Amino acid sequence: MMIAQNGALSVLALAMQPALPPVDDAFTTLEPSSKWNVHYADDYCRLARNFGTGDQSITLLIDRFAPSSVFRLNLVGPPMKRNAPDGTATIRFGPDLPEQKLDFYMGDFGERQPAWIFRSGVYLRPAPVTAAGTDPAPVVVVDNDEALVTEITIGRPLRKPARLRTGSMKGAFAALRTCTDQLLASWGVDAEKNRKLSRPAKPISSPATWLKPSDYPPDMIRNYQPGLVQFRLVIGEDGRARSCHIQQSTNPEGFDAAVCKGLMRRAEFEPALDEDGRPVVTYYLNLVRFMIR
């Protein structure tokens, strides 16, 4: 498997993979039309691959903003075109993992290619259903889940489900982890210490109070423009936010400055502690959704 890192190619030696199952006529089956590509950006890592060609082609984009089991998912290509501004898709990561229902926005990518931009962080397994008003239950991550992803099935709202024949994604996810470890070093954060925290940075006030309705950019309100902004704060040993960075945004010119201005003014933390109980530099990631009701 070839992995592209900012234009430089490196070769990963992978074990021989078992043959993929036969094509099922109930699905539009899309074979890979590119190699896996890992993009090393300043604020995130992107795993990408193209499947199919022409009007049936779909590009799979998996983004991670730090070492984690969660990722952001985008699907780009002609099959994603639809008139509704948003929707819910059924996605299955591998034949042995449960199907999920995931909400998405409609958007454009690159040369105005239609895209499904999924609203929330995604795991290979669905999040447990919890009662309203209670904290969400943690997603159980199984060690071999990445190897079990040999195909990704996209159901509704497609008229005919599409199946991306990925082959085992164990090596691709391993390359993505290498990238996210390097991200932390570029931020001045010790990845090893942060893997062994005895306590992560803890918000003193509710993050829901850090941005106010008055922070919604007036031009975006006038245009009925929603927004989705992924941000990162670097938190010092004193618990204060040292810096704010926008990792991804659906409308950078409209929302980015408003998000960081509000966060640097109001975000407060108890500092993270290393395995010996000493304060340590860390990071905090979250997502802001701008919506007009």
C-alpha positions in Angstrom: 0.0 0.0 0.0 1.3 3.5 -0.9 0.8 6.3 1.6 1.3 9.9 0.3 2.5 12.3 2.9 2.5 15.9 1.6 3.4 14.7 -1.8 6.2 12.3 -0.6 5.4 8.6 -1.1 6.3 6.0 1.4 5.6 2.3 1.2 4.0 0.3 4.0 4.4 -3.5 3.9 1.2 -5.1 4.8 0.3 -8.8 5.3 -1.6 -10.4 2.5 -5.3 -9.7 2.8 -8.1 -12.3 2.2 -10.0 -12.0 -1.0 -13.0 -9.6 -0.8 -16.5 -11.1 -1.0 -18.2 -11.4 -4.3 -20.1 -8.4 -5.7 -23.8 -8.1 -4.6 -26.1 -6.8 -7.4 -28.3 -5.1 -4.7 -25.5 -2.5 -4.3 -23.5 -0.2 -6.5 -20.1 -1.7 -5.8 -17.2 0.7 -6.2 -13.7 -0.5 -6.4 -10.7 1.7 -5.4 -9.6 4.1 -8.2 -6.7 5.6 -6.2 -4.3 4.6 -3.4 -4.8 5.6 0.2 -3.5 9.1 0.8 -2.6 10.6 4.2 -2.5 14.3 4.2 -0.4 15.9 7.0 -1.9 19.3 7.6 -1.0 21.8 10.4 -4.2 21.1 12.4 -5.6 17.8 11.3 -4.7 14.5 9.5 -6.8 13.3 6.5 -7.1 9.8 5.2 -8.5 9.8 1.6 -9.3 7.4 -1.2 -11.3 7.5 -4.4 -13.8 4.8 -5.3 -15.4 4.2 -8.7 -15.2 6.5 -11.7 -17.3 9.1 -13.6 -20.8 9.8 -12.3 -20.6 7.0 -9.8 -17.4 8.0 -8.2 -17.2 8.7 -4.4 -14.3 10.1 -2.5 -14.0 9.0 1.2 -12.5 11.5 3.6 -11.7 10.6 7.2 -10.2 13.4 9.3 -8.7 13.3 12.8 -7.7 16.3 14.8 -5.7 14.5 17.5 -5.0 11.0 18.6 -8.4 9.4 19.2 -10.8 6.7 18.1 -13.3 9.3 16.8 -13.1 10.9 13.3 -14.9 13.3 11.1 -16.4 11.8 7.9 -17.1 13.4 4.5 -18.3 11.8 1.4 -17.8 13.6 -1.9 -19.0 12.9 -5.4 -21.9 13.0 -7.9 -24.0 10.4 -6.0 -24.1 12.8 -3.0 -26.1 15.4 -5.0 -29.5 16.1 -3.6 -31.8 19.1 -3.1 -32.4 18.9 0.6 -30.1 21.0 2.8 -29.3 18.2 5.2 -30.3 14.6 6.0 -29.6 11.3 7.7 -27.5 8.6 6.2 -27.2 4.9 7.0 -23.5 3.8 7.2 -21.9 0.5 8.0 -18.2 0.2 8.5 -17.6 -3.4 7.5 -20.0 -6.4 7.3 -19.4 -7.4 10.9 -20.1 -4.1 12.5 -23.5 -2.5 13.2 -25.2 -0.1 10.9 -25.4 3.5 12.0 -27.6 6.5 11.3 -25.6 9.7 11.0 -26.8 13.2 10.3 -25.1 15.3 7.7 -25.2 18.8 6.0 -25.0 19.2 2.3 -22.0 21.1 1.1 -19.5 21.6 -1.7 -15.9 20.3 -1.9 -13.1 21.2 -4.2 -14.4 22.1 -7.7 -18.0 22.4 -6.4 -18.4 18.6 -6.0 -21.5 17.8 -3.8 -20.5 16.5 -0.4 -22.1 15.0 2.7 -20.5 16.7 5.7 -21.3 14.7 8.8 -22.3 16.8 11.8 -20.7 14.9 14.6 -17.7 12.8 15.4 -18.0 9.2 14.1 -16.8 5.9 15.5 -16.6 2.6 13.7 -19.3 1.4 16.1 -22.5 3.4 16.8 -22.8 5.3 20.1 -25.1 3.7 22.6 -28.6 5.2 23.0 -29.1 7.1 26.3 -32.0 8.7 27.9 -32.7 12.4 27.3 -30.9 14.6 29.8 -28.2 12.0 30.7 -24.5 12.0 29.8 -23.8 10.0 26.7 -22.4 6.5 27.3 -18.8 5.8 26.1 -18.4 4.0 22.8 -16.9 0.6 23.2 -13.8 0.4 20.9 -12.7 -3.1 20.0 -9.1 -3.6 19.1 -9.7 -5.4 15.9 -12.5 -3.1 14.6 -10.1 -1.4 12.1 -9.1 -4.7 10.6 -12.8 -5.7 10.3 -13.5 -2.7 8.0 -13.1 -4.3 4.6 -15.9 -2.3 3.0 -18.1 0.7 3.8 -21.7 0.6 2.9 -23.7 3.8 2.3 -27.5 3.3 2.3 -30.2 5.9 2.6 -30.8 8.4 1.3 -29.1 6.9 -1.8 -31.7 5.3 -4.1 -29.4 2.3 -4.5 -26.9 1.6 -1.7 -23.2 2.0 -2.5 -20.5 -0.3 -1.3 -16.9 1.0 -1.2 -14.5 -2.0 -1.3 -11.8 -0.7 0.9 -10.0 -3.9 1.9 -8.8 -4.2 5.5 -8.3 -0.6 6.8 -5.9 -1.7 9.6 -2.8 -0.3 7.8 -4.6 2.9 6.7 -5.7 3.7 10.3 -2.2 3.0 11.6 -0.8 5.6 9.1 -3.4 8.0 10.4 -2.3 7.5 14.0 1.3 8.2 13.0 0.2 11.5 11.6 -1.8 12.6 14.7 1.1 11.8 17.0 3.2 14.1 14.9 0.5 16.8 15.1 0.8 17.0 18.9 4.6 17.6 18.7 4.0 20.4 16.3 1.7 22.1 18.8 4.3 21.9 21.6 2.4 19.1 23.3 4.1 16.0 24.6 2.2 13.0 23.1 3.6 10.4 25.5 2.7 12.5 28.6 -0.8 13.1 27.2 -1.4 9.4 26.7 -0.8 8.9 30.4 -2.7 11.8 32.0 -4.0 11.2 35.5 -6.5 14.0 34.7 -7.3 15.8 31.5 -7.9 19.5 31.4 -11.3 20.1 32.9 -13.5 23.0 31.9 -14.4 25.2 35.0 -17.5 26.5 33.4 -19.8 24.8 30.9 -18.4 24.9 27.3 -22.0 25.7 26.2 -21.6 29.1 27.8 -18.3 30.0 26.1 -20.1 31.3 22.9 -23.2 33.5 23.0 -26.0 34.3 20.5 -24.3 37.7 20.1 -21.2 35.9 18.8 -23.1 34.8 15.7 -21.7 36.9 12.9 -24.4 39.4 11.7 -23.7 38.7 8.0 -24.2 35.0 8.5 -27.5 35.6 10.2 -28.7 37.8 7.4 -27.8 35.1 4.9 -29.4 32.4 7.0 -25.9 30.7 6.9 -25.3 27.8 9.3 -21.8 26.9 10.3 -19.7 24.0 11.6 -16.4 24.9 13.2 -13.8 22.4 14.7 -11.4 24.2 17.0 -8.4 23.5 19.2 -7.2 25.2 22.3 -3.7 24.7 23.7 -4.0 24.7 27.5 -1.0 25.7 29.6 0.1 24.3 33.0 -1.9 27.1 34.6 -5.1 26.0 33.0 -5.4 29.0 30.7 -5.9 28.8 27.0 -2.6 29.8 25.3 -3.9 29.8 21.8 -6.9 29.0 19.7 -6.7 27.4 16.3 -9.5 26.6 13.8 -8.9 23.1 12.5 -11.8 23.0 10.0 -14.7 25.3 9.1 -17.6 25.3 6.7 -17.3 29.0 6.3 -13.9 30.3 7.4 -14.4 34.0 6.5 -17.7 34.1 8.4 -17.2 32.1 11.6 -13.5 31.5 12.5 -12.6 34.9 14.0 -15.9 34.9 16.1 -15.2 31.5 17.5 -11.6 32.1 18.7 -12.5 35.6 20.0 -15.3 34.2 22.2 -13.3 31.2 23.4 -10.1 33.1 24.4 -12.3 35.4 26.4 -14.4 32.9 28.3 -12.9 29.4 28.2 -11.5 28.3 31.7 -9.9 25.0 32.8 -8.4 23.2 35.6 -5.0 22.1 34.2 -4.3 18.6 33.0 -2.1 16.5 35.3 0.5 14.0 34.1 0.8 10.5 35.6 2.7 11.9 38.6 0.1 14.6 39.3 2.1 17.5 37.9 0.4 20.1 35.6 1.3 19.6 31.9 0.6 21.4 28.7 -2.3 19.8 26.8 -5.0 20.5 24.3 -8.8 20.7 24.1 -10.9 20.0 21.0 -14.5 20.6 20.4 -17.0 21.6 17.7 -19.2 24.6 17.4 -22.5 24.5 15.4 -24.0 27.8 14.3 -27.7 27.3 13.6 -30.7 29.6 13.0 -34.1 28.4 14.2 
